[in-house]
């Protein structure tokens, strides 16, 4: 994917992740508080690079990494992970535009539904997704660590 999103006073170039982006992406995730001690971001990136049913996009302004989004698809449900916007660009509609592009991508591959996780205590992000029309599903989200990231 290659496209350009226009923000207030800036053009954001969106393209597929490249390995040269790794350090900047991990730094962005740290700034955006997306990394948890039990998840190794390098391993998450490595695993995503083996996934053929989705996308991993990076947003750049003047070659500086300012955004990321991982998109997955399992044949029924799409997923969004690591949506991150550099704090200097928050509030300009970039996250909204990136989600719109992700939804269009999922529709283009026949995905009927998208689901993702948001931590309960992350109220600003809950409000962001609510404003985009997302609502909590009436399900329990179960998890089990199969491979430790230590």
C-alpha positions as CSV (number, residue, x, y, z in Angstrom):
1,X,0.0,0.0,0.0
2,X,1.2,3.5,-0.8
3,X,-1.0,6.5,-0.2
4,X,-0.8,10.0,1.3
5,X,-3.0,11.4,4.0
6,X,-3.3,15.1,4.5
7,X,-3.3,16.6,7.9
8,X,-3.3,20.1,9.2
9,X,-0.1,21.4,7.6
10,X,1.5,18.0,6.9
11,X,1.4,15.2,4.4
12,X,1.7,11.7,5.9
13,X,3.0,9.0,3.5
14,X,1.6,5.6,4.3
15,X,3.5,2.5,3.1
16,X,4.2,-1.1,4.0
17,X,6.6,-1.7,7.0
18,X,10.2,-2.2,6.1
19,X,12.8,-3.7,8.4
20,X,14.7,-0.3,8.5
21,X,11.6,1.0,10.3
22,X,12.0,-1.3,13.3
23,X,13.8,0.9,15.8
24,X,11.6,3.9,15.0
25,X,8.4,1.8,15.3
26,X,9.4,0.3,18.7
27,X,10.3,3.8,19.9
28,X,6.9,5.1,18.7
29,X,5.1,2.2,20.5
30,X,7.0,3.1,23.7
31,X,6.0,6.8,23.5
32,X,2.4,5.7,22.9
33,X,2.5,3.3,25.9
34,X,1.6,0.2,23.8
35,X,4.4,-2.1,25.0
36,X,3.8,-4.4,27.9
37,X,6.5,-6.2,29.8
38,X,5.2,-9.6,28.7
39,X,5.2,-8.7,25.0
40,X,8.5,-8.3,23.2
41,X,7.8,-5.8,20.4
42,X,10.6,-7.1,18.2
43,X,9.1,-10.6,18.4
44,X,5.7,-9.1,17.5
45,X,7.2,-7.5,14.5
46,X,9.0,-10.7,13.4
47,X,5.8,-12.7,13.8
48,X,3.8,-10.2,11.8
49,X,6.3,-10.4,9.0
50,X,5.4,-14.1,8.5
51,X,1.6,-13.2,8.3
52,X,0.4,-13.2,4.7
53,X,-3.3,-12.3,5.6
54,X,-3.0,-8.7,6.6
55,X,-0.8,-5.7,6.5
56,X,1.6,-3.6,8.5
57,X,1.6,0.0,7.6
58,X,3.9,2.9,8.7
59,X,3.1,6.6,8.4
60,X,5.9,9.0,7.8
61,X,6.2,12.8,7.7
62,X,9.4,14.0,6.0
63,X,10.8,10.4,6.5
64,X,10.1,10.4,10.2
65,X,8.0,7.5,11.5
66,X,4.9,9.0,13.1
67,X,2.3,6.2,12.9
68,X,1.8,2.5,12.6
69,X,-1.0,0.0,12.3
70,X,-1.0,-3.8,12.1
71,X,-4.0,-5.4,10.3
72,X,-4.8,-9.1,10.5
73,X,-7.4,-11.4,8.9
74,X,-8.3,-14.9,9.9
75,X,-10.9,-15.6,7.2
76,X,-13.8,-14.3,9.3
77,X,-12.6,-11.5,11.5
78,X,-10.2,-8.7,10.9
79,X,-8.0,-7.4,13.7
80,X,-6.2,-4.2,14.5
81,X,-3.1,-4.0,16.6
82,X,-0.5,-1.4,17.3
83,X,-2.4,1.6,16.1
84,X,0.0,4.3,17.2
85,X,0.1,8.0,16.4
86,X,3.0,10.2,17.5
87,X,1.7,12.5,20.2
88,X,2.7,15.5,18.1
89,X,0.2,14.5,15.5
90,X,-2.7,13.4,17.8
91,X,-6.0,15.3,17.5
92,X,-5.6,16.0,13.8
93,X,-7.7,13.2,12.5
94,X,-4.9,11.0,11.4
95,X,-5.9,8.0,13.6
96,X,-9.5,8.3,12.1
97,X,-8.1,8.4,8.6
98,X,-5.8,5.4,9.2
99,X,-8.7,3.4,10.6
100,X,-10.8,4.3,7.6
101,X,-8.0,3.0,5.3
102,X,-7.7,-0.2,7.4
103,X,-11.4,-0.8,7.1
104,X,-11.3,-0.3,3.3
105,X,-8.4,-2.8,3.1
106,X,-10.3,-5.4,5.1
107,X,-13.5,-4.9,3.0
108,X,-11.4,-5.3,-0.1
109,X,-10.2,-8.8,1.0
110,X,-13.8,-9.8,1.9
111,X,-13.6,-9.4,5.7
112,X,-17.1,-9.1,7.2
113,X,-16.1,-7.9,10.7
114,X,-13.2,-6.3,12.6
115,X,-12.5,-6.8,16.3
116,X,-9.6,-5.7,18.5
117,X,-8.7,-5.2,22.2
118,X,-8.5,-2.0,24.1
119,X,-7.5,-1.9,27.8
120,X,-10.5,-1.0,30.0
121,X,-8.6,1.8,31.7
122,X,-7.6,3.5,28.4
123,X,-10.6,5.8,28.3
124,X,-9.3,8.2,25.6
125,X,-8.9,5.2,23.2
126,X,-12.3,3.8,24.2
127,X,-13.8,7.2,23.3
128,X,-11.8,7.3,20.0
129,X,-13.2,4.0,18.8
130,X,-16.7,4.8,20.1
131,X,-16.6,8.0,18.0
132,X,-15.7,5.8,15.0
133,X,-18.8,3.6,15.6
134,X,-17.2,0.7,17.4
135,X,-19.0,-0.8,20.4
136,X,-17.9,-3.4,22.9
137,X,-18.9,-6.9,21.9
138,X,-20.8,-9.0,24.4
139,X,-18.0,-11.6,24.7
140,X,-15.3,-12.7,27.0
141,X,-11.8,-12.3,25.6
142,X,-9.8,-15.4,26.6
143,X,-6.0,-15.6,26.4
144,X,-3.3,-18.2,27.1
145,X,0.4,-17.6,26.6
146,X,1.8,-20.4,24.4
147,X,5.3,-19.0,23.8
148,X,6.9,-16.7,26.4
149,X,8.5,-13.6,25.1
150,X,11.4,-13.6,27.6
